[in-house]
Amino acid sequence: MNVKQLSVFIENKAGRVSEVTETLGKAGVSIRGFSVSDTADYGIIRLVLDDPDGGRAVLHEAGFAVKMSDVLCIDLPDVPGGLAGVLKIVSDAGVNIEYVYSLISTYVVINVADIDRATALLANKPVVLVSQEVIAQA
């Protein structure tokens, strides 16, 4: 029951995440889940795609460094403590949890250097910004 994940290694500079997602979109590959982490100099985009082999091929062809690995995907119950219960089973057994992220959601968190400017840029676009109150009710 493993799922294939791509890890794409990029420079930490404006536009690189957009290039990866645009490359996949133009190739007709859908992103089902993702995580982006960074350091001062580089970033890692972790992706779960509908077509991991196709995604790896188009990203590699576009010049990105890509690694494919197996991960677990769990359908959690939407109850308080649902995630904690699953993680506790694994960690109590001494298995290190390296990272966790969610899939198949239309709510996406974006951390930007200038939140006010990004908010203003998105204000007149077909983008719905979600408030803390909406998240609390989801």
N, C-alpha and C positions, 0 to 999 in steps of 0.2 A: 504493500500500500504506500510505497514511496512516491513522492512528487519530485519532478525535476525543477531545480532552481538555477537560474543563471546569475552569476556575479560579474558585473561589468566594472572594470577599474578605469577611472577617469581622473583628469586633472580637476582640481577644485577651482574652477573659474566659470564665470557667467556663460550660460548657454549649453554647457556640456550635458546636463540632464535632459534638456529639451532636444538635443541632437539624438540622444539614444531613443527617446520616446517617439520622435518623428521618424527615425529610421524604421522602427518596428511598425508604426502606423502605416507608412507608405508601402510596406511589404505585406500588409494585411494581417499582421500578427497582433492579437489582442492581449493586453496586460490584464491579468486576473488579480494580481497582488504585487506590491513592491515595497521596498524600504530603501532609503538613501541615508548613508552615514558618511561623515567626512572627518578629515583632519585639516590642518592648515594647508597642506599641499595636494592632497588627493581625496577622492571619494570612492565609495563602493555603492553601486546600485544593485540591489538584490531583486530579482524578478521571477514571478511565476507567470508563465504564459500559456496560452491555449495551444501553441505549437513550439515547444522548447527547442527542438532540433532546427526548425526553420528560423527561429529567432536567433539562435547561436550563429547560424550560417550568415544571415544578413548583417548582424553586428560585426562578426569577424571580417566579412567582406568590406565593411565600412571603416575598418581599421581599429576597432575597439578590442581591447584585451578582455576575453570572456572565458569564464570557467563554469562548467556545469557540475552540479552536485545533487545528491539526494537529500530531501528534507521530509519531515512529517507534516501533514495538514490534518487538523482536528476540527470537527464541527462541534463547537462548544454550545452548551445550553445558555440561553440568554437570561441568566439569573445571577444575582450577586454572589461572588465567590466561584463562579464557574471556571474561570481561567486558573485561579489560585489552586483549586482542587486538582486539576490536571497537572499543573506544574509541580505540585507537592509530591504527587506519585513518582514522578521522574527524579526530582531532586532528592527525595528521601531514599531513593535507591542508589544515590551516589553518582548519578549521571549528570554531568555539567550541561546546563542550558546556556548555549552561546548567545542566542538572540531569539526574539519572538516578534512577529508582526502579523497583521491581519490581512485577509483577502476579501475580494468581492464585496466591496462597499463603495458607495458613491461619495461618502464623506472622506475627504483627503486632507491631511494636515500638511501645511507647507510652512516651514520656518524660513523667513527671509531676513535680510540684513536691515531693511527699512519697511516695517510693517505698515506705517501710515501711507507711504508712497505706493506700496503694492495694493493696499486697500483702495486708494484713489484710482489706480490704473484699472482695477477690476470693476469699479463701480458702474460703469456704463457699458459693460460687456455682458454677454449671455452667461453669466456665472452667478451662482447663488452662494453668498457667504453665509455660513452657519454660525449661529450664536451659541454661547455656553448653555443658554436656556433650552435651545432646540436639542442640543446633545443630551442634556439631562432628561428630556422627554422621549428620546429615541428608544 
